[in-house]
Amino acid sequence: MDELISRITDSVGIDADVARKAVGMILGFLQKEGPNDKISEMLAAMPGAQDLIDSAPEVGGGMFGGGVMGLGSALMGLGLGMGEISGVSKQTVDFAKEKAGDGPVDDVIAAIPGLSQFV
């Protein structure tokens, strides 16, 4: 996962600690909301992903409720703007596809209402 964090810090321009938290929150959200078989396959192909999930701040309902909006609100709580959130999300999805293949990742994204517009 260090490779992904490095990509994010270079391309998005955020601190590595914030990048770790953001990736952990995104992957944790996918783990919670996505189909178990596909998300398990995706995470298994990304050594260290579960550690990031386990150490990330929890994505709660917050003012915007749950789902994708709740995730966005939680990421904003890290101090990220919409452009940074988009950059982290795209880098995370691209990395997941490199490691697990397009199929499982696309299936996870398609299964979560409203997510495809953000990645």
TORPA-4810 file (N, C-alpha, C, O; in nm, 3 decimals):
<nodes>
NODE_1_0.082_-0.120_0.000_0.000_0.000_0.000_0.086_0.126_0.000_0.038_0.235_-0.031_M
NODE_2_0.213_0.110_0.035_0.303_0.226_0.031_0.311_0.284_-0.110_0.323_0.405_-0.127_D
NODE_3_0.305_0.196_-0.209_0.309_0.243_-0.349_0.188_0.333_-0.379_0.203_0.438_-0.442_E
NODE_4_0.071_0.292_-0.335_-0.050_0.372_-0.356_-0.039_0.505_-0.283_-0.070_0.610_-0.340_L
NODE_5_0.003_0.501_-0.159_0.014_0.625_-0.081_0.113_0.721_-0.148_0.089_0.842_-0.153_I
NODE_6_0.222_0.668_-0.198_0.320_0.750_-0.268_0.259_0.813_-0.394_0.281_0.931_-0.421_S
NODE_7_0.185_0.736_-0.468_0.118_0.789_-0.588_0.023_0.903_-0.551_0.018_1.006_-0.619_R
NODE_8_-0.050_0.884_-0.444_-0.147_0.986_-0.403_-0.077_1.112_-0.356_-0.117_1.223_-0.393_I
NODE_9_0.028_1.098_-0.276_0.098_1.218_-0.230_0.159_1.294_-0.347_0.161_1.417_-0.348_T
NODE_10_0.210_1.220_-0.446_0.270_1.284_-0.563_0.166_1.350_-0.654_0.184_1.463_-0.698_D
NODE_11_0.057_1.279_-0.680_-0.039_1.329_-0.779_-0.143_1.423_-0.720_-0.186_1.518_-0.786_S
NODE_12_-0.184_1.398_-0.596_-0.290_1.480_-0.535_-0.230_1.592_-0.450_-0.291_1.698_-0.433_V
NODE_13_-0.109_1.567_-0.397_-0.041_1.671_-0.321_-0.086_1.681_-0.176_-0.083_1.789_-0.117_G
NODE_14_-0.127_1.568_-0.118_-0.165_1.570_0.022_-0.062_1.493_0.104_0.016_1.415_0.050_I
NODE_15_-0.064_1.515_0.233_0.026_1.451_0.328_0.001_1.300_0.331_-0.112_1.255_0.316_D
NODE_16_0.108_1.222_0.349_0.098_1.076_0.349_0.004_1.024_0.458_-0.069_0.927_0.436_A
NODE_17_0.004_1.085_0.574_-0.084_1.042_0.683_-0.230_1.061_0.645_-0.314_0.975_0.670_D
NODE_18_-0.261_1.175_0.585_-0.397_1.202_0.539_-0.435_1.105_0.428_-0.548_1.056_0.424_V
NODE_19_-0.342_1.077_0.339_-0.367_0.983_0.230_-0.398_0.844_0.285_-0.491_0.779_0.237_A
NODE_20_-0.324_0.799_0.385_-0.349_0.668_0.447_-0.490_0.663_0.507_-0.563_0.566_0.489_R
NODE_21_-0.525_0.768_0.580_-0.658_0.773_0.642_-0.767_0.773_0.535_-0.866_0.701_0.547_K
NODE_22_-0.748_0.853_0.431_-0.849_0.863_0.326_-0.866_0.730_0.253_-0.979_0.686_0.229_A
NODE_23_-0.756_0.665_0.218_-0.763_0.535_0.150_-0.829_0.433_0.241_-0.914_0.355_0.196_V
NODE_24_-0.792_0.432_0.368_-0.854_0.340_0.462_-1.004_0.362_0.474_-1.081_0.266_0.482_G
NODE_25_-1.045_0.488_0.476_-1.188_0.519_0.483_-1.261_0.475_0.357_-1.371_0.419_0.365_M
NODE_26_-1.201_0.499_0.242_-1.263_0.458_0.115_-1.275_0.306_0.108_-1.381_0.253_0.076_I
NODE_27_-1.165_0.237_0.137_-1.169_0.091_0.131_-1.264_0.033_0.236_-1.332_-0.066_0.210_L
NODE_28_-1.268_0.094_0.353_-1.361_0.049_0.457_-1.505_0.067_0.414_-1.590_-0.019_0.440_G
NODE_29_-1.533_0.179_0.349_-1.667_0.203_0.297_-1.704_0.097_0.193_-1.814_0.042_0.196_F
NODE_30_-1.610_0.068_0.102_-1.635_-0.034_0.001_-1.657_-0.171_0.067_-1.744_-0.247_0.025_L
NODE_31_-1.579_-0.200_0.168_-1.592_-0.327_0.239_-1.729_-0.340_0.305_-1.790_-0.447_0.306_Q
NODE_32_-1.777_-0.231_0.360_-1.905_-0.231_0.429_-2.023_-0.236_0.331_-2.122_-0.305_0.355_K
NODE_33_-2.011_-0.164_0.221_-2.124_-0.147_0.130_-2.124_-0.240_0.009_-2.229_-0.264_-0.051_E
NODE_34_-2.007_-0.294_-0.027_-1.996_-0.374_-0.148_-2.032_-0.520_-0.127_-2.047_-0.565_-0.014_G
NODE_35_-2.045_-0.594_-0.237_-2.072_-0.737_-0.227_-1.953_-0.811_-0.167_-1.840_-0.795_-0.212_P
NODE_36_-1.980_-0.891_-0.064_-1.872_-0.955_0.013_-1.772_-1.031_-0.071_-1.652_-1.018_-0.050_N
NODE_37_-1.820_-1.110_-0.167_-1.727_-1.193_-0.246_-1.633_-1.107_-0.329_-1.514_-1.135_-0.336_D
NODE_38_-1.686_-1.004_-0.392_-1.603_-0.919_-0.480_-1.508_-0.831_-0.399_-1.393_-0.814_-0.437_K
NODE_39_-1.557_-0.775_-0.288_-1.469_-0.689_-0.209_-1.360_-0.773_-0.142_-1.247_-0.727_-0.127_I
NODE_40_-1.393_-0.895_-0.102_-1.291_-0.983_-0.044_-1.183_-1.015_-0.146_-1.064_-1.016_-0.113_S
NODE_41_-1.224_-1.041_-0.269_-1.129_-1.070_-0.377_-1.040_-0.948_-0.403_-0.919_-0.962_-0.419_E
NODE_42_-1.101_-0.831_-0.406_-1.026_-0.708_-0.431_-0.926_-0.680_-0.319_-0.809_-0.652_-0.347_M
NODE_43_-0.970_-0.688_-0.195_-0.882_-0.658_-0.082_-0.770_-0.761_-0.068_-0.659_-0.726_-0.028_L
NODE_44_-0.799_-0.886_-0.100_-0.697_-0.991_-0.092_-0.582_-0.964_-0.188_-0.468_-1.005_-0.164_A
NODE_45_-0.610_-0.896_-0.298_-0.508_-0.865_-0.397_-0.428_-0.740_-0.361_-0.335_-0.702_-0.433_A
NODE_46_-0.464_-0.677_-0.250_-0.400_-0.552_-0.209_-0.343_-0.569_-0.067_-0.403_-0.523_0.029_M
NODE_47_-0.226_-0.636_-0.054_-0.168_-0.656_0.079_-0.154_-0.525_0.155_-0.105_-0.425_0.101_P
NODE_48_-0.197_-0.526_0.280_-0.192_-0.407_0.363_-0.320_-0.327_0.364_-0.334_-0.234_0.444_G
NODE_49_-0.414_-0.360_0.275_-0.539_-0.284_0.267_-0.618_-0.293_0.397_-0.670_-0.193_0.446_A
NODE_50_-0.627_-0.414_0.454_-0.705_-0.431_0.576_-0.645_-0.352_0.692_-0.718_-0.301_0.777_Q
NODE_51_-0.513_-0.341_0.696_-0.449_-0.260_0.801_-0.489_-0.114_0.789_-0.514_-0.048_0.890_D
NODE_52_-0.497_-0.062_0.665_-0.540_0.077_0.646_-0.686_0.094_0.689_-0.722_0.194_0.750_L
NODE_53_-0.769_-0.004_0.655_-0.910_0.001_0.694_-0.922_0.003_0.846_-0.995_0.084_0.903_I
NODE_54_-0.849_-0.087_0.911_-0.858_-0.100_1.056_-0.809_0.024_1.130_-0.856_0.052_1.240_D
NODE_55_-0.716_0.097_1.071_-0.660_0.214_1.140_-0.726_0.346_1.096_-0.693_0.452_1.150_S
NODE_56_-0.817_0.340_1.000_-0.881_0.463_0.950_-0.991_0.511_1.045_-1.051_0.431_1.117_A
NODE_57_-1.016_0.641_1.044_-1.130_0.692_1.121_-1.259_0.630_1.067_-1.270_0.602_0.947_P
NODE_58_-1.354_0.609_1.154_-1.481_0.549_1.113_-1.562_0.647_1.031_-1.567_0.767_1.060_E
NODE_59_-1.626_0.595_0.928_-1.714_0.676_0.844_-1.854_0.659_0.901_-1.918_0.556_0.881_V
NODE_60_-1.901_0.762_0.971_-2.034_0.756_1.031_-2.135_0.827_0.944_-2.103_0.875_0.836_G
NODE_61_-2.255_0.832_0.993_-2.361_0.898_0.919_-2.338_1.048_0.905_-2.352_1.104_0.797_G
NODE_62_-2.303_1.111_1.015_-2.279_1.255_1.012_-2.399_1.334_0.965_-2.510_1.282_0.956_G
NODE_63_-2.376_1.458_0.934_-2.482_1.548_0.891_-2.545_1.505_0.759_-2.663_1.529_0.736_M
NODE_64_-2.465_1.441_0.672_-2.514_1.404_0.540_-2.564_1.260_0.534_-2.593_1.210_0.426_F
NODE_65_-2.575_1.192_0.648_-2.623_1.055_0.650_-2.516_0.958_0.606_-2.397_0.988_0.608_G
NODE_66_-2.562_0.841_0.565_-2.469_0.737_0.522_-2.445_0.740_0.373_-2.464_0.843_0.307_G
NODE_67_-2.403_0.628_0.321_-2.380_0.614_0.179_-2.264_0.699_0.130_-2.176_0.739_0.206_G
NODE_68_-2.268_0.726_0.001_-2.160_0.801_-0.063_-2.147_0.942_-0.005_-2.036_0.993_0.012_V
NODE_69_-2.259_1.004_0.026_-2.254_1.139_0.082_-2.189_1.138_0.221_-2.115_1.230_0.255_M
NODE_70_-2.217_1.037_0.299_-2.154_1.024_0.430_-2.003_1.006_0.418_-1.927_1.062_0.496_G
NODE_71_-1.962_0.926_0.318_-1.818_0.907_0.294_-1.755_1.040_0.254_-1.649_1.077_0.306_L
NODE_72_-1.819_1.111_0.163_-1.766_1.241_0.120_-1.754_1.338_0.236_-1.654_1.410_0.247_G
NODE_73_-1.854_1.340_0.321_-1.851_1.427_0.438_-1.735_1.389_0.531_-1.667_1.477_0.584_S
NODE_74_-1.715_1.259_0.551_-1.606_1.213_0.637_-1.470_1.250_0.578_-1.380_1.290_0.651_A
NODE_75_-1.456_1.237_0.446_-1.330_1.275_0.381_-1.306_1.425_0.390_-1.192_1.469_0.405_L
NODE_76_-1.411_1.503_0.380_-1.398_1.648_0.398_-1.353_1.679_0.540_-1.282_1.777_0.564_M
NODE_77_-1.395_1.595_0.634_-1.354_1.611_0.773_-1.204_1.594_0.792_-1.148_1.639_0.892_G
NODE_78_-1.138_1.528_0.696_-0.991_1.518_0.699_-0.925_1.643_0.643_-0.803_1.655_0.645_L
NODE_79_-1.007_1.736_0.594_-0.954_1.858_0.535_-0.939_1.851_0.384_-0.875_1.938_0.324_G
NODE_80_-0.997_1.749_0.322_-0.986_1.734_0.177_-1.098_1.809_0.106_-1.213_1.809_0.150_L
NODE_81_-1.062_1.871_-0.005_-1.160_1.934_-0.092_-1.209_1.834_-0.195_-1.157_1.723_-0.204_G
NODE_82_-1.307_1.873_-0.274_-1.366_1.782_-0.373_-1.263_1.733_-0.475_-1.265_1.616_-0.512_M
NODE_83_-1.174_1.819_-0.520_-1.071_1.778_-0.615_-0.976_1.675_-0.556_-0.936_1.581_-0.623_G
NODE_84_-0.941_1.695_-0.430_-0.853_1.600_-0.362_-0.923_1.467_-0.339_-0.864_1.360_-0.356_E
NODE_85_-1.050_1.473_-0.300_-1.127_1.350_-0.281_-1.135_1.272_-0.411_-1.118_1.151_-0.414_I
NODE_86_-1.162_1.343_-0.519_-1.168_1.279_-0.650_-1.035_1.216_-0.687_-1.031_1.104_-0.737_S
NODE_87_-0.926_1.287_-0.662_-0.793_1.236_-0.693_-0.758_1.111_-0.614_-0.706_1.015_-0.669_G
NODE_88_-0.788_1.114_-0.484_-0.761_0.998_-0.398_-0.846_0.879_-0.444_-0.797_0.767_-0.452_V
NODE_89_-0.972_0.905_-0.473_-1.064_0.799_-0.516_-1.017_0.735_-0.646_-1.013_0.613_-0.658_S
NODE_90_-0.983_0.818_-0.743_-0.940_0.766_-0.872_-0.810_0.686_-0.860_-0.797_0.579_-0.920_K
NODE_91_-0.715_0.737_-0.783_-0.588_0.665_-0.764_-0.612_0.531_-0.693_-0.550_0.430_-0.727_Q
NODE_92_-0.702_0.531_-0.595_-0.733_0.408_-0.521_-0.797_0.305_-0.612_-0.760_0.188_-0.609_T
NODE_93_-0.894_0.347_-0.693_-0.961_0.256_-0.785_-0.864_0.205_-0.891_-0.863_0.086_-0.922_V
NODE_94_-0.782_0.293_-0.947_-0.684_0.251_-1.048_-0.588_0.148_-0.990_-0.555_0.048_-1.055_D
NODE_95_-0.542_0.172_-0.869_-0.450_0.080_-0.802_-0.519_-0.055_-0.777_-0.460_-0.160_-0.801_F
NODE_96_-0.643_-0.051_-0.731_-0.717_-0.175_-0.706_-0.734_-0.255_-0.834_-0.722_-0.378_-0.833_A
NODE_97_-0.760_-0.186_-0.945_-0.775_-0.255_-1.074_-0.643_-0.317_-1.119_-0.642_-0.427_-1.175_K
NODE_98_-0.533_-0.249_-1.095_-0.402_-0.305_-1.128_-0.376_-0.433_-1.051_-0.319_-0.528_-1.105_E
NODE_99_-0.417_-0.436_-0.925_-0.387_-0.550_-0.837_-0.490_-0.663_-0.850_-0.453_-0.780_-0.852_K
NODE_100_-0.619_-0.628_-0.858_-0.725_-0.729_-0.855_-0.791_-0.752_-0.990_-0.865_-0.849_-1.008_A
NODE_101_-0.765_-0.663_-1.085_-0.832_-0.673_-1.215_-0.956_-0.586_-1.219_-1.012_-0.550_-1.116_G
NODE_102_-0.999_-0.554_-1.340_-1.114_-0.467_-1.358_-1.244_-0.528_-1.306_-1.325_-0.459_-1.245_D
NODE_103_-1.264_-0.658_-1.330_-1.391_-0.723_-1.298_-1.437_-0.705_-1.156_-1.544_-0.649_-1.134_G
NODE_104_-1.360_-0.751_-1.057_-1.405_-0.738_-0.918_-1.426_-0.593_-0.876_-1.521_-0.561_-0.805_P
NODE_105_-1.336_-0.506_-0.919_-1.345_-0.365_-0.878_-1.468_-0.299_-0.942_-1.543_-0.229_-0.874_V
NODE_106_-1.489_-0.323_-1.070_-1.607_-0.268_-1.137_-1.735_-0.320_-1.074_-1.833_-0.246_-1.060_D
NODE_107_-1.736_-0.448_-1.035_-1.854_-0.507_-0.972_-1.883_-0.441_-0.837_-1.999_-0.415_-0.804_D
NODE_108_-1.778_-0.413_-0.760_-1.795_-0.347_-0.631_-1.853_-0.207_-0.652_-1.949_-0.169_-0.586_V
NODE_109_-1.795_-0.133_-0.745_-1.840_0.005_-0.770_-1.984_0.007_-0.820_-2.064_0.090_-0.776_I
NODE_110_-2.018_-0.085_-0.911_-2.153_-0.090_-0.968_-2.258_-0.126_-0.863_-2.374_-0.089_-0.876_A
NODE_111_-2.218_-0.198_-0.760_-2.313_-0.246_-0.659_-2.349_-0.139_-0.555_-2.444_-0.156_-0.479_A
NODE_112_-2.275_-0.028_-0.553_-2.297_0.075_-0.451_-2.364_0.195_-0.515_-2.303_0.264_-0.597_I
NODE_113_-2.490_0.223_-0.479_-2.564_0.333_-0.541_-2.490_0.467_-0.531_-2.446_0.508_-0.423_P
NODE_114_-2.477_0.534_-0.645_-2.419_0.667_-0.651_-2.268_0.672_-0.656_-2.211_0.780_-0.675_G
NODE_115_-2.201_0.560_-0.640_-2.054_0.563_-0.633_-1.989_0.586_-0.768_-1.887_0.654_-0.776_L
NODE_116_-2.046_0.532_-0.874_-1.980_0.538_-1.005_-1.957_0.681_-1.053_-1.866_0.705_-1.132_S
NODE_117_-2.035_0.775_-1.007_-2.016_0.914_-1.050_-1.895_0.980_-0.985_-1.853_1.088_-1.027_Q
NODE_118_-1.837_0.916_-0.883_-1.725_0.976_-0.812_-1.590_0.912_-0.845_-1.487_0.964_-0.803_F
NODE_119_-1.589_0.801_-0.919_-1.462_0.733_-0.946_-1.432_0.720_-1.093_-1.329_0.665_-1.131_V
</nodes>
